[in-house]
Amino acid sequence: MSEAFQDEMLGVLPPVHFRGAAGFFVSEAVIDDVHAQFVAHRGRFYGAYVALRDPAAWITHAAIAAFDAAHPDPPVLDWYPGDAEDR
């Protein structure tokens, strides 16, 4: 995910931070208990939909390390790919 997209999500709704959780969650649920979580880690940006009431589903630094090991050079995704060049 791009830094620009993460920054944009920070401004959409008030972010929610939980002690011990990486990054932030969007305060409004996508559906039921599913919220978007965003994490900046070592100059890269990660996002996922997670069950807020299930911390085992949250993005963790361990999960990021495993993802990075399996995907050393993933593409940077932007929510608005056509607009990414204009930013």
C-alpha positions as CSV (number, residue, x, y, z in Angstrom):
1,M,0.0,0.0,0.0
2,S,1.2,3.5,-0.6
3,E,2.1,6.1,2.1
4,A,-0.4,8.5,0.4
5,F,-3.3,6.1,0.8
6,Q,-2.4,5.5,4.4
7,D,-2.2,9.2,5.1
8,E,-5.6,9.6,3.3
9,M,-7.2,7.0,5.6
10,L,-5.9,8.8,8.7
11,G,-8.0,11.8,7.7
12,V,-11.2,10.0,6.7
13,L,-12.6,9.3,10.2
14,P,-11.0,9.6,13.6
15,P,-8.4,6.8,13.9
16,V,-8.6,4.4,16.8
17,H,-5.4,3.3,18.6
18,F,-5.2,0.4,21.0
19,R,-2.4,-0.2,23.4
20,G,-0.2,-3.0,22.1
21,A,-1.7,-2.9,18.6
22,A,0.3,-1.9,15.6
23,G,-0.8,1.2,13.6
24,F,-4.4,2.4,13.7
25,F,-7.9,1.3,13.0
26,V,-10.6,3.2,11.1
27,S,-13.2,4.0,13.7
28,E,-16.2,3.1,11.5
29,A,-16.8,-0.6,10.8
30,V,-17.0,-1.8,7.2
31,I,-19.6,-4.3,8.3
32,D,-20.4,-5.7,11.8
33,D,-17.1,-6.0,13.6
34,V,-14.8,-5.6,10.6
35,H,-12.6,-2.5,10.5
36,A,-9.7,-1.4,8.4
37,Q,-6.3,-1.5,10.1
38,F,-3.3,0.4,8.7
39,V,0.4,0.0,9.8
40,A,3.5,1.8,8.8
41,H,6.6,-0.3,9.5
42,R,10.2,0.3,8.4
43,G,9.3,2.6,5.6
44,R,6.5,0.3,4.2
45,F,2.8,0.5,4.6
46,Y,0.3,-2.3,5.3
47,G,-3.5,-2.5,5.5
48,A,-6.1,-5.2,6.0
49,Y,-9.7,-5.7,7.1
50,V,-9.7,-7.2,10.6
51,A,-12.2,-8.3,13.2
52,L,-11.8,-5.7,15.9
53,R,-12.9,-8.0,18.7
54,D,-10.3,-10.6,17.6
55,P,-6.8,-9.4,18.3
56,A,-5.4,-12.6,16.8
57,A,-6.7,-11.3,13.4
58,W,-4.9,-7.9,13.7
59,I,-1.8,-7.0,11.7
60,T,1.2,-7.6,13.9
61,H,4.9,-6.9,13.5
62,A,5.4,-10.7,13.4
63,A,2.8,-11.0,10.6
64,I,4.6,-8.2,8.7
65,A,7.9,-10.0,9.1
66,A,6.4,-13.2,7.7
67,F,4.8,-11.4,4.8
68,D,8.0,-9.5,4.0
69,A,10.0,-12.8,4.0
70,A,7.5,-14.4,1.6
71,H,7.2,-11.3,-0.6
72,P,10.5,-9.4,-0.6
73,D,9.5,-7.0,-3.4
74,P,5.7,-6.7,-3.4
75,P,4.0,-4.1,-5.6
76,V,2.9,-0.8,-3.9
77,L,-0.9,-0.7,-4.2
78,D,-2.9,2.5,-4.2
79,W,-6.6,2.7,-3.8
80,Y,-6.8,5.0,-6.8
81,P,-4.2,3.5,-9.2
82,G,-5.0,5.9,-12.1
83,D,-4.6,8.9,-9.8
84,A,-1.3,7.7,-8.2
85,E,0.8,9.3,-10.9
86,D,-0.9,12.7,-10.3
87,R,0.0,12.9,-6.6
